[in-house]
């Protein structure tokens, strides 16, 4: 059953399943909590209470907000954890990885750990050499640019084709779901606004994080010329000893939906260590 948390007169949609320590799942831009359809049931089976959240502007949450920054999204996630009773580990993908960083830095009493999947958590600059050398990075950047500038659903679908180097078995149905949701009033505008946000606010908070952090990248993620190098930089910006990373070979920007078994193999031991005494 979908529940709604009211924030500033708008609503954040989420569902809660299971019992045990709290894990909050947060989707990326242009997506929804349904992207965790393979992860959430497995976490419940493993003994966790799972809150699967549609971040502002996406899924069943309100479409139109005054801001879509990582700081804004972090505030929503903190509100969800506080409402449900933390502490929690946040698993956030892409823009929500950066938001999770800010949540942990600003509400350390509520956030016990972070799992960031393909996160945008540092200020970015285009790699000119990478654009020349790496075809997937060049193509992905082009389609993201067209999505941001034109609000092109066709460009976003072409980006997703690159971001999923191999497709889940239910991909046709899932792509139809994404297309239908982005055709709703205000959804593409929210996606464009998120594309324009900078991860600099998240990067500024990396030194202030006090909980363990696991970064998961896909080796074929089109958002970076060198995904491993991005993970290394995030870990280097965290306080010493808090960060670790893993790269899933063959995964793209959505490892939780493309390679859920590999993500769970990394996440479950991290959760067991992090939430045992939370």
PLY file of the C-alpha trace (Angstrom):
ply
format ascii 1.0
element vertex 278
property float x
property float y
property float z
element edge 277
property int vertex1
property int vertex2
end_header
0.00 0.00 0.00
1.36 3.41 -0.97
1.67 5.88 1.88
2.25 9.62 1.61
4.25 12.00 3.77
3.24 15.66 3.52
6.13 18.10 3.13
5.49 21.81 2.53
2.03 21.08 1.21
3.22 18.44 -1.24
3.57 14.69 -0.88
6.33 12.11 -0.91
5.09 8.62 -1.81
6.60 5.50 -0.30
5.73 1.99 0.73
6.98 0.04 3.73
7.46 -3.72 3.90
8.97 -6.10 6.41
10.20 -5.77 9.96
13.61 -5.09 11.43
16.24 -2.37 11.03
15.24 0.32 8.57
16.58 0.58 5.02
15.38 3.48 2.87
15.57 3.10 -0.92
15.68 6.25 -3.08
15.47 6.25 -6.88
17.25 8.32 -9.50
15.83 11.11 -11.64
13.24 10.20 -14.24
12.63 6.90 -12.47
10.54 5.64 -9.56
10.68 3.34 -6.57
9.74 0.52 -8.95
13.41 0.47 -10.01
14.05 -1.38 -6.71
11.53 -4.10 -7.57
14.23 -6.80 -7.37
16.04 -5.39 -4.34
13.22 -4.55 -1.92
11.72 -8.07 -1.56
15.17 -9.58 -1.00
15.93 -7.07 1.76
12.61 -7.85 3.44
13.41 -11.56 3.28
16.80 -10.82 4.85
15.09 -9.26 7.87
14.89 -5.54 7.16
12.08 -3.02 7.25
12.25 -1.44 3.81
10.86 1.98 2.93
10.87 2.37 -0.85
10.56 6.08 -1.66
9.65 8.02 -4.78
11.85 11.11 -4.55
10.22 14.48 -5.23
9.11 14.93 -8.82
9.08 11.19 -9.58
6.79 8.19 -9.33
3.71 8.87 -7.25
5.21 11.81 -5.36
4.09 15.33 -6.24
5.54 16.44 -9.56
5.99 20.18 -9.03
8.35 21.48 -6.32
10.21 24.73 -5.82
13.57 22.95 -6.00
15.04 19.60 -7.01
18.57 19.82 -5.62
20.27 17.07 -3.70
19.87 19.21 -0.60
16.12 19.37 -1.21
15.90 15.59 -1.72
18.03 14.99 1.38
15.54 16.94 3.45
12.75 14.70 2.21
14.70 11.53 3.00
15.51 12.77 6.50
11.82 13.50 7.01
10.92 9.96 5.94
13.47 8.40 8.31
12.33 10.61 11.18
8.69 9.76 10.46
9.34 6.02 10.37
11.82 5.94 13.23
15.51 5.56 12.47
18.31 5.07 12.39
18.42 3.87 8.79
20.75 2.99 6.00
19.89 4.89 2.82
20.43 3.19 -0.52
20.34 5.95 -3.11
20.95 5.83 -6.84
22.38 8.59 -9.04
21.02 11.95 -7.79
19.79 10.21 -4.62
23.31 9.02 -3.87
24.34 12.64 -3.52
21.21 13.38 -1.51
22.02 10.49 0.83
25.46 11.99 1.45
23.88 15.28 2.53
21.35 13.47 4.72
24.09 11.57 6.52
26.20 14.70 7.05
23.33 16.84 8.34
21.38 14.25 10.36
24.03 11.82 11.67
21.76 10.66 14.50
19.31 9.28 11.94
21.59 7.83 9.25
23.68 4.78 10.15
25.14 4.10 6.72
24.95 4.79 3.00
24.91 2.59 -0.07
25.32 4.80 -3.13
24.65 3.27 -6.53
26.22 5.10 -9.48
26.06 8.30 -7.43
26.45 11.88 -8.52
28.10 13.01 -5.29
30.87 15.31 -6.49
31.07 18.42 -8.65
31.41 17.22 -12.24
33.39 18.44 -15.21
33.22 16.95 -18.67
36.15 14.76 -19.61
37.17 16.00 -23.05
39.55 13.11 -23.49
36.84 10.70 -22.40
34.39 12.17 -24.89
36.88 11.41 -27.65
37.96 7.99 -26.41
34.83 6.41 -24.89
31.86 6.01 -27.22
29.31 5.15 -24.49
30.29 8.26 -22.52
30.02 10.46 -25.60
26.65 9.00 -26.57
25.29 9.15 -23.03
26.33 12.77 -22.59
24.65 13.66 -25.89
21.32 12.08 -24.97
21.35 13.58 -21.46
22.07 16.99 -22.98
19.11 16.65 -25.36
16.87 15.55 -22.49
17.88 18.54 -20.40
17.64 21.11 -23.19
14.57 19.89 -25.07
12.64 17.76 -22.60
12.89 14.98 -25.15
11.39 11.67 -24.05
12.96 10.04 -27.10
16.41 11.20 -25.99
15.80 9.92 -22.46
14.81 6.50 -23.82
17.99 6.43 -25.91
19.98 7.30 -22.81
18.31 4.45 -20.90
19.23 2.06 -23.70
22.87 2.97 -23.06
22.48 2.99 -19.27
21.23 -0.62 -19.34
23.95 -2.46 -21.33
21.85 -5.58 -20.78
18.17 -5.41 -20.02
16.13 -7.01 -17.22
13.68 -9.67 -18.37
10.76 -7.29 -17.81
12.38 -4.36 -19.61
9.66 -3.78 -22.21
7.04 -3.41 -19.49
9.33 -1.30 -17.34
10.19 1.05 -20.20
6.47 1.44 -20.87
5.94 2.32 -17.22
8.71 4.94 -17.34
7.38 6.42 -20.57
3.84 6.66 -19.20
4.99 8.31 -15.99
7.16 10.88 -17.78
4.20 11.75 -19.99
2.26 12.98 -16.95
2.09 16.77 -16.43
5.18 18.17 -14.76
7.25 14.98 -14.79
9.54 15.83 -17.69
9.96 19.35 -16.32
11.12 17.84 -13.03
13.56 15.59 -14.89
14.96 18.57 -16.79
15.35 20.50 -13.55
17.23 17.60 -11.93
19.52 17.37 -14.95
20.46 21.01 -14.37
21.32 20.62 -10.68
24.94 20.45 -9.56
26.28 17.76 -7.21
28.55 20.36 -5.62
26.30 20.56 -2.54
26.81 16.85 -1.96
30.55 17.04 -2.61
30.88 19.79 -0.01
29.34 17.47 2.60
31.53 14.43 1.95
34.10 15.44 4.62
31.26 15.79 7.16
29.91 12.24 6.81
30.42 10.12 9.94
28.91 6.77 8.93
30.16 3.92 6.71
29.65 4.38 2.98
29.60 1.80 0.18
29.91 3.11 -3.39
28.79 0.78 -6.18
29.61 1.59 -9.80
28.95 -0.23 -13.06
31.93 -0.67 -15.34
29.83 0.32 -18.38
28.04 3.32 -16.87
27.72 5.91 -19.68
27.72 8.81 -17.19
31.47 8.60 -16.66
34.40 7.88 -18.92
35.99 6.01 -15.99
33.42 4.89 -13.38
36.08 3.35 -11.14
37.96 6.64 -10.98
34.77 8.41 -9.89
34.27 5.92 -7.06
37.88 6.33 -5.96
37.49 10.11 -5.82
34.35 9.90 -3.68
36.04 7.56 -1.21
39.09 9.84 -1.11
36.89 12.83 -0.20
35.27 10.97 2.71
36.93 10.85 6.13
39.61 8.16 6.20
38.34 4.64 6.75
34.64 5.31 6.15
34.36 4.63 2.43
34.68 1.53 0.29
33.73 0.87 -3.30
33.03 -1.92 -5.73
32.68 -2.00 -9.51
30.25 -4.47 -11.08
31.59 -5.60 -14.43
29.12 -5.16 -17.28
26.66 -3.05 -15.27
25.54 0.40 -16.36
23.93 3.27 -14.45
21.18 1.11 -12.90
22.95 -1.82 -11.25
20.09 -2.41 -8.80
17.74 -3.21 -11.69
20.23 -4.66 -14.17
22.39 -6.73 -11.81
20.37 -7.05 -8.57
22.08 -10.24 -7.39
25.48 -8.58 -7.55
24.18 -5.50 -5.73
22.64 -7.65 -2.99
25.87 -9.62 -2.60
27.57 -6.31 -1.76
24.72 -4.71 0.18
23.73 -7.50 2.56
27.12 -7.85 4.31
27.35 -4.04 4.53
23.90 -3.83 6.11
24.69 -6.62 8.55
27.80 -4.75 9.74
26.21 -1.31 9.77
22.78 -1.85 11.28
23.60 -4.52 13.87
24.22 -1.98 16.62
22.24 0.94 15.20
0 1
1 2
2 3
3 4
4 5
5 6
6 7
7 8
8 9
9 10
10 11
11 12
12 13
13 14
14 15
15 16
16 17
17 18
18 19
19 20
20 21
21 22
22 23
23 24
24 25
25 26
26 27
27 28
28 29
29 30
30 31
31 32
32 33
33 34
34 35
35 36
36 37
37 38
38 39
39 40
40 41
41 42
42 43
43 44
44 45
45 46
46 47
47 48
48 49
49 50
50 51
51 52
52 53
53 54
54 55
55 56
56 57
57 58
58 59
59 60
60 61
61 62
62 63
63 64
64 65
65 66
66 67
67 68
68 69
69 70
70 71
71 72
72 73
73 74
74 75
75 76
76 77
77 78
78 79
79 80
80 81
81 82
82 83
83 84
84 85
85 86
86 87
87 88
88 89
89 90
90 91
91 92
92 93
93 94
94 95
95 96
96 97
97 98
98 99
99 100
100 101
101 102
102 103
103 104
104 105
105 106
106 107
107 108
108 109
109 110
110 111
111 112
112 113
113 114
114 115
115 116
116 117
117 118
118 119
119 120
120 121
121 122
122 123
123 124
124 125
125 126
126 127
127 128
128 129
129 130
130 131
131 132
132 133
133 134
134 135
135 136
136 137
137 138
138 139
139 140
140 141
141 142
142 143
143 144
144 145
145 146
146 147
147 148
148 149
149 150
150 151
151 152
152 153
153 154
154 155
155 156
156 157
157 158
158 159
159 160
160 161
161 162
162 163
163 164
164 165
165 166
166 167
167 168
168 169
169 170
170 171
171 172
172 173
173 174
174 175
175 176
176 177
177 178
178 179
179 180
180 181
181 182
182 183
183 184
184 185
185 186
186 187
187 188
188 189
189 190
190 191
191 192
192 193
193 194
194 195
195 196
196 197
197 198
198 199
199 200
200 201
201 202
202 203
203 204
204 205
205 206
206 207
207 208
208 209
209 210
210 211
211 212
212 213
213 214
214 215
215 216
216 217
217 218
218 219
219 220
220 221
221 222
222 223
223 224
224 225
225 226
226 227
227 228
228 229
229 230
230 231
231 232
232 233
233 234
234 235
235 236
236 237
237 238
238 239
239 240
240 241
241 242
242 243
243 244
244 245
245 246
246 247
247 248
248 249
249 250
250 251
251 252
252 253
253 254
254 255
255 256
256 257
257 258
258 259
259 260
260 261
261 262
262 263
263 264
264 265
265 266
266 267
267 268
268 269
269 270
270 271
271 272
272 273
273 274
274 275
275 276
276 277
